[in-house]
């Protein structure tokens, strides 16, 4: 849970919504869009934090999980052939690298590997 929370905190949602997507979207802090009629929205505690404070907390969580500058979290972030998904994956990888020092590579799995990924545990 620490790593997932750190990844969540390390994404600058303003950059993703305004610069990467650039379609007038609001930054997403939950699953339900804020303009959904009748929805009870609850914003996370870190909603009001600056991105710098989020990054600091994320680094603490990664350290608690055993990761550091000498032993960074390393993983591949796979995306499909959608241009938007490619842009989002590359942006996320770049933000995690810059904000948290994570060694993440964004790429496509290749058509020949797609059927193998779900059953191999590479999700």
C-alpha positions in Angstrom: 0.0 0.0 0.0 2.9 2.4 0.7 4.2 2.1 -2.9 0.8 2.6 -4.5 0.2 5.6 -2.2 3.7 7.0 -3.1 3.0 6.6 -6.8 -0.4 8.4 -6.4 1.2 11.3 -4.5 4.1 11.6 -7.0 1.8 12.4 -9.9 1.3 16.1 -10.5 -2.3 16.1 -11.6 -2.3 19.7 -12.7 0.4 19.0 -15.2 -1.4 15.9 -16.5 -4.8 17.6 -16.8 -3.6 20.9 -18.2 -0.4 20.2 -20.1 -0.5 16.6 -21.1 -4.2 16.2 -21.9 -4.9 19.9 -22.4 -8.6 19.4 -23.0 -10.0 21.5 -20.2 -10.2 18.5 -17.8 -10.1 19.1 -14.1 -7.3 17.3 -12.2 -8.6 13.9 -11.0 -8.3 13.1 -7.3 -10.8 10.3 -7.2 -12.8 7.9 -9.4 -15.9 10.1 -9.6 -15.8 13.3 -11.6 -16.6 16.4 -9.4 -19.4 17.4 -11.8 -21.4 14.2 -11.3 -24.9 15.1 -10.0 -25.8 13.6 -6.6 -22.3 12.1 -6.0 -20.9 12.3 -2.5 -17.3 13.2 -3.1 -14.6 12.9 -0.6 -11.3 14.5 -1.3 -8.1 12.8 0.0 -6.3 14.5 2.9 -3.4 15.3 0.6 -5.7 17.2 -1.8 -4.8 20.6 -0.3 -1.0 19.8 0.0 1.5 21.4 -2.4 3.1 19.0 -4.9 6.4 19.5 -3.0 4.7 18.2 0.2 3.2 15.3 -1.7 6.6 14.4 -3.1 8.2 14.5 0.4 5.5 12.2 1.8 5.8 9.9 -1.2 9.6 9.6 -0.6 9.0 8.8 3.1 6.6 6.0 2.1 9.1 4.6 -0.5 11.8 4.6 2.2 9.5 2.7 4.6 8.9 0.2 1.8 12.7 -0.3 1.4 13.5 1.9 -1.6 16.1 4.7 -1.7 18.3 6.6 -4.1 20.7 3.6 -4.0 17.9 1.1 -4.4 15.2 2.9 -6.4 11.8 1.4 -7.2 12.1 0.0 -10.7 9.3 -1.1 -13.1 8.0 -0.9 -16.6 4.8 1.0 -17.3 3.0 -0.5 -20.3 0.4 1.2 -22.4 -1.6 0.2 -25.5 -1.5 1.8 -28.9 -3.7 4.8 -28.0 -1.8 8.1 -28.6 -3.4 9.5 -25.4 -2.3 6.5 -23.3 1.2 6.9 -24.7 1.3 10.6 -23.7 -0.1 9.8 -20.2 2.3 6.9 -19.6 5.3 8.9 -20.7 4.2 11.9 -18.6 3.6 9.7 -15.5 7.0 8.0 -15.9 8.7 11.4 -16.3 6.9 12.8 -13.2 7.8 9.8 -11.1 11.4 9.9 -12.2 11.7 13.6 -11.5 9.6 13.8 -8.3 10.6 10.6 -6.6 13.7 9.2 -8.3 11.9 6.1 -9.5 13.4 4.1 -12.4 10.4 3.7 -14.6 10.3 3.0 -18.3 7.1 3.5 -20.4 6.6 1.3 -23.4 4.3 -1.0 -25.3 4.6 -4.7 -24.7 4.5 -5.7 -28.3 1.6 -7.5 -29.9 3.3 -10.9 -29.5 3.5 -10.4 -25.7 0.0 -9.0 -25.0 -1.7 -12.4 -24.4 1.1 -13.5 -22.0 1.1 -10.4 -19.7 -2.1 -11.0 -17.7 -1.3 -14.7 -16.9 2.4 -14.0 -16.2 1.6 -11.6 -13.4 3.2 -8.6 -15.2 0.3 -6.2 -14.6 
